[in-house]
Amino acid sequence: EYRHGAGARDQRHNLGPHGVVRSTGTNLPADLTNIIRVAKAEEGEAEDPKGSNRSKRIDLYRPLWERIELQRMDLATNKKTKSTPWCAWYVTFVWREALGRHPLGHQIGGCYALATAAQRADLWIPLPDKRDSHMLIAAYPGSAFVRLDRPLSAGPSEGHTGIITGVSKDGWTVSTLEGNTGDQVRAGIQDLRNPLIRGIVAGAGLQPVYGDWPRGLLSAADLSAFGTR
């Protein structure tokens, strides 16, 4: 049973250079630790059957109204109906379970919709089109990267998203937990210099934490080659 985080969402942080907020503590806030714990608990959850975008557990990542619709279609066809991609459902499910609330107002099932909802909630951290090693990148554990085939300003496009679980010392490489990756929840590595990664969603409702929390990546495979969905 997940224990909801508390207290961290009321913390205050000092704004640093380039809009980056520096943490005043030595550890991650409780909410962010909770997000990583919940995300890791789902690692290895795989589609059944493969390619269906579903399993008993993966169905629970979706909101109730969609689960009811899937059950109705299953009964009508007497088989498990193939559903939609679920990487964003996984991300927003993790936030809901870890925080006890929907930071973007509700669960979201699409990457473009996730990014635009984050914009409206002032939780979107855009990454510039041109990136160099001198920039401070506002990624932190518990947030989510969003990859989109087209710039956000160009309108809806396919994409991919996952929870960030660790950040390298230079801030450019992140370890992740990603749903709908090889038909399962997988631990991975993403490079934020990839221009298709358009931004970061501060899902915990906090501003980016950058500074004295421990840095380092979790051991995982490079998942950047997996196509957007």
Accessible surface in RSA format (square Angstrom, percent):
REM  Atomic radii and reference values for relative SASA: ProtOr
REM  Chains: A
REM  Algorithm: Lee & Richards
REM  Probe-radius: 1.40
REM  Slices: 20
REM RES _ NUM      All-atoms   Total-Side   Main-Chain    Non-polar    All polar
REM                ABS   REL    ABS   REL    ABS   REL    ABS   REL    ABS   REL
RES GLU A   1   222.48 127.7 138.86 105.1  83.63 199.1  64.23 124.2 158.25 129.2
RES TYR A   2    51.10  23.9  35.63  20.3  15.47  40.3  30.47  22.9  20.63  25.4
RES ARG A   3   196.89  82.7 191.81  97.8   5.08  12.1  72.70  99.4 124.19  75.3
RES HIS A   4   103.85  56.8  86.48  60.1  17.37  44.4  52.72  54.3  51.13  59.5
RES GLY A   5     8.05   9.9   0.00   N/A   8.05   9.9   4.47  12.3   3.58   8.0
RES ALA A   6    72.37  66.5  59.43  91.7  12.94  29.4  59.67  84.0  12.70  33.6
RES GLY A   7    43.02  53.0   0.00   N/A  43.02  53.0  33.32  91.4   9.69  21.7
RES ALA A   8     1.95   1.8   0.21   0.3   1.74   4.0   0.29   0.4   1.66   4.4
RES ARG A   9    84.63  35.5  67.26  34.3  17.36  41.3  30.60  41.8  54.02  32.7
RES ASP A  10   102.93  72.1  89.34  88.9  13.59  32.1  28.14  66.2  74.79  74.6
RES GLN A  11    81.41  45.5  69.18  50.6  12.24  29.1  31.41  66.9  50.00  37.9
RES ARG A  12   189.37  79.5 171.04  87.2  18.33  43.6  84.96 116.1 104.41  63.3
RES HIS A  13    38.90  21.3   9.27   6.4  29.63  75.8   9.97  10.3  28.93  33.7
RES ASN A  14   102.69  70.8  99.06  95.7   3.63   8.7  27.78  66.9  74.91  72.4
RES LEU A  15   131.82  73.4  98.85  70.7  32.98  82.9  98.85  69.4  32.98  88.7
RES GLY A  16    17.71  21.8   0.00   N/A  17.71  21.8  10.25  28.1   7.45  16.7
RES PRO A  17    71.44  52.1  58.29  53.1  13.15  47.8  70.69  58.4   0.74   4.6
RES HIS A  18   150.48  82.2 102.80  71.5  47.68 122.0  71.72  73.9  78.76  91.6
RES GLY A  19    45.32  55.9   0.00   N/A  45.32  55.9  24.77  68.0  20.55  46.0
RES VAL A  20     2.84   1.9   2.84   2.6   0.00   0.0   2.84   2.5   0.00   0.0
RES VAL A  21     5.41   3.6   5.41   4.9   0.00   0.0   5.41   4.7   0.00   0.0
RES ARG A  22   103.16  43.3 102.63  52.3   0.53   1.3  44.85  61.3  58.31  35.3
RES SER A  23    13.52  11.4   2.92   3.9  10.60  24.4   0.00   0.0  13.52  18.9
RES THR A  24    96.32  68.5  60.27  61.1  36.05  85.9  44.07  59.2  52.25  79.0
RES GLY A  25    31.50  38.8   0.00   N/A  31.50  38.8  29.64  81.3   1.85   4.1
RES THR A  26    95.96  68.2  89.41  90.6   6.54  15.6  69.29  93.1  26.66  40.3
RES ASN A  27   108.46  74.8  98.25  94.9  10.21  24.6  26.18  63.0  82.28  79.5
RES LEU A  28    36.99  20.6  22.89  16.4  14.11  35.5  22.89  16.1  14.11  38.0
RES PRO A  29     8.26   6.0   2.99   2.7   5.27  19.2   8.26   6.8   0.00   0.0
RES ALA A  30    53.41  49.1  41.75  64.4  11.66  26.5  47.64  67.1   5.77  15.3
RES ASP A  31     0.00   0.0   0.00   0.0   0.00   0.0   0.00   0.0   0.00   0.0
RES LEU A  32     0.00   0.0   0.00   0.0   0.00   0.0   0.00   0.0   0.00   0.0
RES THR A  33    71.61  50.9  70.48  71.5   1.13   2.7  61.59  82.7  10.02  15.1
RES ASN A  34    16.57  11.4  16.57  16.0   0.00   0.0   0.69   1.7  15.89  15.4
RES ILE A  35     0.00   0.0   0.00   0.0   0.00   0.0   0.00   0.0   0.00   0.0
RES ILE A  36    25.56  14.5  25.56  19.0   0.00   0.0  25.56  18.4   0.00   0.0
RES ARG A  37    98.35  41.3  90.77  46.3   7.58  18.1  68.81  94.0  29.54  17.9
RES VAL A  38     0.00   0.0   0.00   0.0   0.00   0.0   0.00   0.0   0.00   0.0
RES ALA A  39     0.00   0.0   0.00   0.0   0.00   0.0   0.00   0.0   0.00   0.0
RES LYS A  40    96.97  47.3  86.07  52.8  10.90  26.0  57.97  52.2  39.01  41.5
RES ALA A  41    67.31  61.9  25.83  39.9  41.47  94.3  38.90  54.8  28.41  75.3
RES GLU A  42     7.64   4.4   5.17   3.9   2.47   5.9   2.29   4.4   5.35   4.4
RES GLU A  43    82.72  47.5  59.16  44.8  23.56  56.1  17.03  32.9  65.69  53.6
RES GLY A  44    43.53  53.7   0.00   N/A  43.53  53.7  25.96  71.2  17.57  39.4
RES GLU A  45    47.10  27.0  40.50  30.6   6.60  15.7   7.01  13.6  40.09  32.7
RES ALA A  46    46.47  42.7  39.08  60.3   7.40  16.8  39.08  55.0   7.40  19.6
RES GLU A  47    11.68   6.7   0.16   0.1  11.52  27.4   0.00   0.0  11.68   9.5
RES ASP A  48    90.97  63.7  90.27  89.8   0.70   1.7  18.73  44.1  72.24  72.0
RES PRO A  49    75.89  55.3  72.30  65.9   3.59  13.1  75.89  62.7   0.00   0.0
RES LYS A  50   158.98  77.6 131.30  80.6  27.68  65.9  74.35  66.9  84.63  90.2
RES GLY A  51    33.25  41.0   0.00   N/A  33.25  41.0  28.61  78.5   4.65  10.4
RES SER A  52     7.92   6.7   5.32   7.1   2.61   6.0   7.68  16.4   0.24   0.3
RES ASN A  53     3.94   2.7   3.94   3.8   0.00   0.0   0.00   0.0   3.94   3.8
RES ARG A  54     6.71   2.8   6.71   3.4   0.00   0.0   0.00   0.0   6.71   4.1
RES SER A  55     5.58   4.7   5.44   7.3   0.14   0.3   5.58  11.9   0.00   0.0
RES LYS A  56   186.00  90.7 173.53 106.5  12.47  29.7 120.50 108.5  65.51  69.8
RES ARG A  57    76.69  32.2  73.35  37.4   3.34   8.0  29.81  40.7  46.89  28.4
RES ILE A  58     0.00   0.0   0.00   0.0   0.00   0.0   0.00   0.0   0.00   0.0
RES ASP A  59    21.26  14.9  21.26  21.2   0.00   0.0   8.10  19.1  13.17  13.1
RES LEU A  60    74.19  41.3  73.09  52.3   1.10   2.8  73.09  51.3   1.10   3.0
RES TYR A  61     0.00   0.0   0.00   0.0   0.00   0.0   0.00   0.0   0.00   0.0
RES ARG A  62     0.00   0.0   0.00   0.0   0.00   0.0   0.00   0.0   0.00   0.0
RES PRO A  63    16.28  11.9  15.21  13.9   1.07   3.9  16.28  13.4   0.00   0.0
RES LEU A  64   111.23  61.9 105.63  75.6   5.61  14.1 105.63  74.2   5.61  15.1
RES TRP A  65   164.42  66.0 154.11  74.6  10.31  24.2 142.01  75.7  22.41  36.4
RES GLU A  66    20.58  11.8  20.58  15.6   0.00   0.0   9.47  18.3  11.11   9.1
RES ARG A  67    52.69  22.1  51.54  26.3   1.16   2.8   7.51  10.3  45.19  27.4
RES ILE A  68    98.41  56.0  97.46  72.6   0.95   2.3  97.46  70.2   0.95   2.6
RES GLU A  69    66.48  38.2  65.77  49.8   0.71   1.7  30.52  59.0  35.96  29.4
RES LEU A  70     4.75   2.6   4.75   3.4   0.00   0.0   4.75   3.3   0.00   0.0
RES GLN A  71   108.53  60.7 107.07  78.3   1.46   3.5  32.02  68.1  76.52  58.0
RES ARG A  72   132.35  55.6 126.78  64.6   5.57  13.3  68.56  93.7  63.79  38.7
RES MET A  73    56.33  29.2  55.40  36.7   0.92   2.2  26.50  22.5  29.83  39.5
RES ASP A  74    29.24  20.5  26.42  26.3   2.82   6.7  16.10  37.9  13.14  13.1
RES LEU A  75   153.12  85.3 129.74  92.8  23.39  58.8 132.11  92.8  21.01  56.5
RES ALA A  76    79.17  72.8  35.22  54.4  43.95 100.0  47.09  66.3  32.08  85.0
RES THR A  77    71.00  50.5  47.10  47.7  23.90  57.0  54.51  73.2  16.49  24.9
RES ASN A  78   139.77  96.4 117.78 113.8  21.98  52.9  28.50  68.6 111.26 107.5
RES LYS A  79   143.49  70.0 130.58  80.1  12.91  30.7  85.93  77.3  57.56  61.3
RES LYS A  80    78.71  38.4  52.78  32.4  25.93  61.7  41.52  37.4  37.19  39.6
RES THR A  81    29.16  20.7  26.28  26.6   2.88   6.9  28.95  38.9   0.21   0.3
RES LYS A  82   141.96  69.3 120.40  73.9  21.56  51.3  66.68  60.0  75.28  80.2
RES SER A  83    13.96  11.8   2.33   3.1  11.62  26.8   5.57  11.9   8.38  11.7
RES THR A  84    76.43  54.4  75.13  76.2   1.30   3.1  72.47  97.3   3.95   6.0
RES PRO A  85    51.62  37.6  50.21  45.8   1.40   5.1  50.34  41.6   1.28   7.9
RES TRP A  86     0.00   0.0   0.00   0.0   0.00   0.0   0.00   0.0   0.00   0.0
RES CYS A  87     5.30   4.0   4.92   5.5   0.37   0.9   0.00   0.0   5.30   5.7
RES ALA A  88     0.73   0.7   0.56   0.9   0.17   0.4   0.56   0.8   0.17   0.5
RES TRP A  89    17.87   7.2  17.87   8.6   0.00   0.0  17.04   9.1   0.83   1.3
RES TYR A  90     0.00   0.0   0.00   0.0   0.00   0.0   0.00   0.0   0.00   0.0
RES VAL A  91     0.00   0.0   0.00   0.0   0.00   0.0   0.00   0.0   0.00   0.0
RES THR A  92     4.58   3.3   3.90   4.0   0.68   1.6   4.04   5.4   0.54   0.8
RES PHE A  93     5.79   2.9   5.79   3.6   0.00   0.0   5.79   3.5   0.00   0.0
RES VAL A  94     0.00   0.0   0.00   0.0   0.00   0.0   0.00   0.0   0.00   0.0
RES TRP A  95     0.50   0.2   0.50   0.2   0.00   0.0   0.50   0.3   0.00   0.0
RES ARG A  96    60.34  25.3  59.00  30.1   1.34   3.2  24.90  34.0  35.44  21.5
RES GLU A  97    40.19  23.1  39.49  29.9   0.70   1.7   1.66   3.2  38.53  31.5
RES ALA A  98     0.00   0.0   0.00   0.0   0.00   0.0   0.00   0.0   0.00   0.0
RES LEU A  99     3.99   2.2   0.00   0.0   3.99  10.0   0.00   0.0   3.99  10.7
RES GLY A 100    41.48  51.2   0.00   N/A  41.48  51.2   8.90  24.4  32.58  73.0
RES ARG A 101    72.97  30.6  64.08  32.7   8.88  21.1  54.52  74.5  18.45  11.2
RES HIS A 102    65.28  35.7  49.01  34.1  16.26  41.6  27.24  28.1  38.04  44.3
RES PRO A 103    22.79  16.6   4.72   4.3  18.07  65.7   7.36   6.1  15.43  95.9
RES LEU A 104    17.05   9.5   1.25   0.9  15.80  39.7   3.88   2.7  13.16  35.4
RES GLY A 105    58.61  72.3   0.00   N/A  58.61  72.3  32.60  89.5  26.01  58.3
RES HIS A 106   102.00  55.7 100.11  69.6   1.89   4.8  76.56  78.9  25.44  29.6
RES GLN A 107    18.60  10.4   7.27   5.3  11.32  27.0   1.87   4.0  16.72  12.7
RES ILE A 108     6.44   3.7   3.86   2.9   2.58   6.2   6.44   4.6   0.00   0.0
RES GLY A 109    26.98  33.3   0.00   N/A  26.98  33.3   5.92  16.3  21.06  47.2
RES GLY A 110    30.44  37.5   0.00   N/A  30.44  37.5  27.69  76.0   2.75   6.2
RES CYS A 111     9.20   7.0   3.89   4.3   5.31  12.5   0.74   1.9   8.46   9.1
RES TYR A 112    55.83  26.1  54.67  31.1   1.16   3.0  30.05  22.6  25.78  31.8
RES ALA A 113    45.51  41.8  41.55  64.1   3.96   9.0  43.51  61.3   2.00   5.3
RES LEU A 114     0.00   0.0   0.00   0.0   0.00   0.0   0.00   0.0   0.00   0.0
RES ALA A 115     0.00   0.0   0.00   0.0   0.00   0.0   0.00   0.0   0.00   0.0
RES THR A 116    23.09  16.4  22.61  22.9   0.48   1.1  16.67  22.4   6.41   9.7
RES ALA A 117     5.63   5.2   3.06   4.7   2.56   5.8   3.39   4.8   2.24   5.9
RES ALA A 118     0.00   0.0   0.00   0.0   0.00   0.0   0.00   0.0   0.00   0.0
RES GLN A 119    87.52  48.9  73.37  53.6  14.15  33.7  19.30  41.1  68.23  51.7
RES ARG A 120   176.62  74.2 140.60  71.7  36.02  85.8  81.23 111.0  95.40  57.8
RES ALA A 121    42.88  39.4  17.36  26.8  25.52  58.0  28.85  40.6  14.03  37.2
RES ASP A 122   119.06  83.4 101.35 100.9  17.72  41.9  33.14  78.0  85.92  85.7
RES LEU A 123    19.13  10.7  16.57  11.9   2.56   6.4  19.13  13.4   0.00   0.0
RES TRP A 124    31.79  12.8  12.13   5.9  19.66  46.2   8.43   4.5  23.36  37.9
RES ILE A 125    30.13  17.1  29.02  21.6   1.11   2.7  30.13  21.7   0.00   0.0
RES PRO A 126    88.27  64.3  76.27  69.5  11.99  43.6  76.27  63.0  11.99  74.5
RES LEU A 127    13.76   7.7   3.71   2.7  10.04  25.2   3.76   2.6   9.99  26.9
RES PRO A 128    54.08  39.4  41.36  37.7  12.72  46.2  53.57  44.2   0.52   3.2
RES ASP A 129   121.99  85.5  98.76  98.3  23.23  54.9  33.93  79.9  88.06  87.8
RES LYS A 130   186.03  90.8 172.29 105.7  13.74  32.7 119.47 107.5  66.56  70.9
RES ARG A 131    40.19  16.9   6.91   3.5  33.28  79.2   5.65   7.7  34.54  20.9
RES ASP A 132    73.65  51.6  67.22  66.9   6.43  15.2  35.28  83.0  38.37  38.3
RES SER A 133    85.02  71.8  59.42  79.3  25.60  59.0  37.77  80.4  47.25  66.2
RES HIS A 134   165.24  90.3 137.71  95.7  27.53  70.4  95.49  98.4  69.75  81.2
RES MET A 135    54.41  28.2  45.61  30.2   8.79  20.9  46.69  39.7   7.72  10.2
RES LEU A 136    54.28  30.2  39.23  28.1  15.06  37.9  39.54  27.8  14.75  39.7
RES ILE A 137     3.33   1.9   2.04   1.5   1.29   3.1   2.72   2.0   0.61   1.7
RES ALA A 138    10.49   9.6   7.67  11.8   2.82   6.4   8.57  12.1   1.92   5.1
RES ALA A 139     0.55   0.5   0.00   0.0   0.55   1.3   0.00   0.0   0.55   1.5
RES TYR A 140     0.17   0.1   0.17   0.1   0.00   0.0   0.14   0.1   0.03   0.0
RES PRO A 141     5.19   3.8   5.19   4.7   0.00   0.0   5.19   4.3   0.00   0.0
RES GLY A 142     0.07   0.1   0.00   N/A   0.07   0.1   0.04   0.1   0.02   0.0
RES SER A 143     0.00   0.0   0.00   0.0   0.00   0.0   0.00   0.0   0.00   0.0
RES ALA A 144     0.00   0.0   0.00   0.0   0.00   0.0   0.00   0.0   0.00   0.0
RES PHE A 145     0.00   0.0   0.00   0.0   0.00   0.0   0.00   0.0   0.00   0.0
RES VAL A 146     0.00   0.0   0.00   0.0   0.00   0.0   0.00   0.0   0.00   0.0
RES ARG A 147     5.34   2.2   5.34   2.7   0.00   0.0   1.52   2.1   3.82   2.3
RES LEU A 148     0.41   0.2   0.41   0.3   0.00   0.0   0.41   0.3   0.00   0.0
RES ASP A 149    60.64  42.5  43.10  42.9  17.55  41.5  20.58  48.4  40.06  40.0
RES ARG A 150   107.25  45.0 106.53  54.3   0.73   1.7  45.37  62.0  61.88  37.5
RES PRO A 151    64.95  47.3  64.26  58.6   0.69   2.5  64.95  53.6   0.00   0.0
RES LEU A 152    24.97  13.9  17.09  12.2   7.88  19.8  17.24  12.1   7.73  20.8
RES SER A 153   115.96  98.0  70.07  93.5  45.89 105.7  59.59 126.9  56.37  79.0
RES ALA A 154    49.71  45.7  21.62  33.4  28.09  63.9  34.20  48.2  15.52  41.1
RES GLY A 155    14.94  18.4   0.00   N/A  14.94  18.4  14.47  39.7   0.48   1.1
RES PRO A 156    94.50  68.9  85.85  78.3   8.65  31.4  86.08  71.1   8.42  52.3
RES SER A 157    26.28  22.2   4.03   5.4  22.25  51.3  16.99  36.2   9.29  13.0
RES GLU A 158   107.50  61.7  99.77  75.5   7.73  18.4  37.20  71.9  70.30  57.4
RES GLY A 159     1.29   1.6   0.00   N/A   1.29   1.6   0.00   0.0   1.29   2.9
RES HIS A 160     4.17   2.3   4.17   2.9   0.00   0.0   3.75   3.9   0.42   0.5
RES THR A 161     0.00   0.0   0.00   0.0   0.00   0.0   0.00   0.0   0.00   0.0
RES GLY A 162     0.00   0.0   0.00   N/A   0.00   0.0   0.00   0.0   0.00   0.0
RES ILE A 163     0.00   0.0   0.00   0.0   0.00   0.0   0.00   0.0   0.00   0.0
RES ILE A 164     0.00   0.0   0.00   0.0   0.00   0.0   0.00   0.0   0.00   0.0
RES THR A 165    10.29   7.3   0.68   0.7   9.61  22.9   0.00   0.0  10.29  15.6
RES GLY A 166     4.10   5.1   0.00   N/A   4.10   5.1   4.10  11.2   0.00   0.0
RES VAL A 167     0.22   0.1   0.22   0.2   0.00   0.0   0.22   0.2   0.00   0.0
RES SER A 168    18.97  16.0  16.76  22.4   2.21   5.1  18.97  40.4   0.00   0.0
RES LYS A 169   178.24  87.0 156.35  95.9  21.89  52.1  99.27  89.4  78.97  84.1
RES ASP A 170    81.67  57.2  63.43  63.1  18.24  43.1  43.68 102.8  37.99  37.9
RES GLY A 171     0.07   0.1   0.00   N/A   0.07   0.1   0.07   0.2   0.00   0.0
RES TRP A 172     1.67   0.7   1.67   0.8   0.00   0.0   1.53   0.8   0.14   0.2
RES THR A 173    27.60  19.6  27.60  28.0   0.00   0.0  14.37  19.3  13.23  20.0
RES VAL A 174     0.00   0.0   0.00   0.0   0.00   0.0   0.00   0.0   0.00   0.0
RES SER A 175     0.81   0.7   0.81   1.1   0.00   0.0   0.81   1.7   0.00   0.0
RES THR A 176     1.43   1.0   0.00   0.0   1.43   3.4   0.00   0.0   1.43   2.2
RES LEU A 177     2.39   1.3   2.39   1.7   0.00   0.0   2.39   1.7   0.00   0.0
RES GLU A 178     0.40   0.2   0.40   0.3   0.00   0.0   0.00   0.0   0.40   0.3
RES GLY A 179     0.00   0.0   0.00   N/A   0.00   0.0   0.00   0.0   0.00   0.0
RES ASN A 180     3.38   2.3   0.00   0.0   3.38   8.1   0.00   0.0   3.38   3.3
RES THR A 181     1.38   1.0   0.05   0.1   1.33   3.2   1.38   1.9   0.00   0.0
RES GLY A 182    30.08  37.1   0.00   N/A  30.08  37.1  19.71  54.1  10.37  23.2
RES ASP A 183    28.20  19.8  27.37  27.2   0.83   2.0   3.55   8.3  24.66  24.6
RES GLN A 184    59.01  33.0  59.01  43.1   0.00   0.0   0.38   0.8  58.63  44.5
RES VAL A 185     0.79   0.5   0.00   0.0   0.79   1.9   0.00   0.0   0.79   2.1
RES ARG A 186    69.94  29.4  67.55  34.4   2.38   5.7   9.05  12.4  60.88  36.9
RES ALA A 187    26.63  24.5  18.51  28.6   8.12  18.5  18.51  26.1   8.12  21.5
RES GLY A 188     0.00   0.0   0.00   N/A   0.00   0.0   0.00   0.0   0.00   0.0
RES ILE A 189    31.56  18.0  31.56  23.5   0.00   0.0  31.56  22.7   0.00   0.0
RES GLN A 190     0.75   0.4   0.30   0.2   0.45   1.1   0.45   1.0   0.30   0.2
RES ASP A 191    53.27  37.3  51.49  51.2   1.78   4.2  23.63  55.6  29.64  29.6
RES LEU A 192     0.00   0.0   0.00   0.0   0.00   0.0   0.00   0.0   0.00   0.0
RES ARG A 193   111.03  46.6  97.11  49.5  13.92  33.1  42.94  58.7  68.09  41.3
RES ASN A 194    35.06  24.2  27.40  26.5   7.66  18.4  16.28  39.2  18.79  18.2
RES PRO A 195    82.66  60.2  80.82  73.7   1.84   6.7  80.94  66.8   1.73  10.7
RES LEU A 196    65.95  36.7  65.95  47.2   0.00   0.0  65.95  46.3   0.00   0.0
RES ILE A 197     0.00   0.0   0.00   0.0   0.00   0.0   0.00   0.0   0.00   0.0
RES ARG A 198    34.24  14.4  30.01  15.3   4.24  10.1  11.92  16.3  22.33  13.5
RES GLY A 199     0.00   0.0   0.00   N/A   0.00   0.0   0.00   0.0   0.00   0.0
RES ILE A 200     0.01   0.0   0.01   0.0   0.00   0.0   0.01   0.0   0.00   0.0
RES VAL A 201     0.00   0.0   0.00   0.0   0.00   0.0   0.00   0.0   0.00   0.0
RES ALA A 202     2.62   2.4   2.62   4.0   0.00   0.0   2.62   3.7   0.00   0.0
RES GLY A 203     0.00   0.0   0.00   N/A   0.00   0.0   0.00   0.0   0.00   0.0
RES ALA A 204     0.06   0.1   0.00   0.0   0.06   0.1   0.00   0.0   0.06   0.2
RES GLY A 205    39.09  48.2   0.00   N/A  39.09  48.2   9.99  27.4  29.09  65.2
RES LEU A 206     7.60   4.2   5.48   3.9   2.12   5.3   7.48   5.3   0.12   0.3
RES GLN A 207   100.77  56.3  96.80  70.7   3.97   9.5  35.55  75.7  65.22  49.5
RES PRO A 208     7.05   5.1   7.05   6.4   0.00   0.0   7.05   5.8   0.00   0.0
RES VAL A 209     1.30   0.9   0.22   0.2   1.08   2.6   0.22   0.2   1.08   2.9
RES TYR A 210    27.76  13.0  27.76  15.8   0.00   0.0  14.27  10.7  13.49  16.6
RES GLY A 211    29.51  36.4   0.00   N/A  29.51  36.4  14.51  39.8  15.01  33.6
RES ASP A 212    73.82  51.7  50.20  50.0  23.62  55.9  42.37  99.7  31.45  31.4
RES TRP A 213     4.67   1.9   1.09   0.5   3.58   8.4   1.09   0.6   3.58   5.8
RES PRO A 214    95.50  69.6  73.26  66.8  22.24  80.9  84.70  69.9  10.80  67.1
RES ARG A 215    55.40  23.3  24.19  12.3  31.21  74.3  22.18  30.3  33.22  20.1
RES GLY A 216    39.23  48.4   0.00   N/A  39.23  48.4  30.11  82.6   9.12  20.4
RES LEU A 217    69.97  39.0  38.81  27.8  31.17  78.3  38.84  27.3  31.13  83.8
RES LEU A 218    77.64  43.2  74.27  53.1   3.37   8.5  76.65  53.8   0.99   2.7
RES SER A 219   119.82 101.2  82.32 109.9  37.49  86.4  55.00 117.1  64.82  90.8
RES ALA A 220    36.70  33.7   0.54   0.8  36.16  82.3  14.68  20.7  22.02  58.3
RES ALA A 221    51.31  47.2  38.45  59.3  12.87  29.3  47.32  66.6   4.00  10.6
RES ASP A 222    98.34  68.9  74.88  74.5  23.46  55.5  33.67  79.2  64.67  64.5
RES LEU A 223     1.11   0.6   0.61   0.4   0.50   1.3   0.61   0.4   0.50   1.3
RES SER A 224    45.21  38.2  29.81  39.8  15.40  35.5  13.46  28.7  31.76  44.5
RES ALA A 225    99.90  91.9  63.52  98.0  36.38  82.8  74.66 105.1  25.24  66.9
RES PHE A 226    70.84  35.4  64.14  39.7   6.69  17.4  69.07  41.9   1.77   5.1
RES GLY A 227    54.78  67.6   0.00   N/A  54.78  67.6  37.91 104.0  16.87  37.8
RES THR A 228    29.05  20.7  12.49  12.7  16.57  39.5   3.48   4.7  25.58  38.7
RES ARG A 229    94.17  39.5  72.72  37.1  21.45  51.1  35.35  48.3  58.81  35.6
END  Absolute sums over single chains surface
CHAIN  1 A    10646.8       8274.0       2372.8       5938.8       4708.1
END  Absolute sums over all chains
TOTAL         10646.8       8274.0       2372.8       5938.8       4708.1
